[in-house]
């Protein structure tokens, strides 16, 4: 069975108070299960078309 990406989750990013810089993003299936880490440049066209969540930001040392 081939699972198709249903949602993207940003797991590592930096926030400087003005801009968010995405460092790592993963694809999840419709049940929220991990499929694989993806290259941002490959998913750029889909960012406005797919649901995206951000992992909780931790300011200590960043993510």
Secondary structure, 3 states (H helix, E strand, C coil): CCCCCCEEEEEEEEECCCCEEEEEEEEECCCCCEEEEECHHHHHHHCCCCEEEECCCCCCCCC
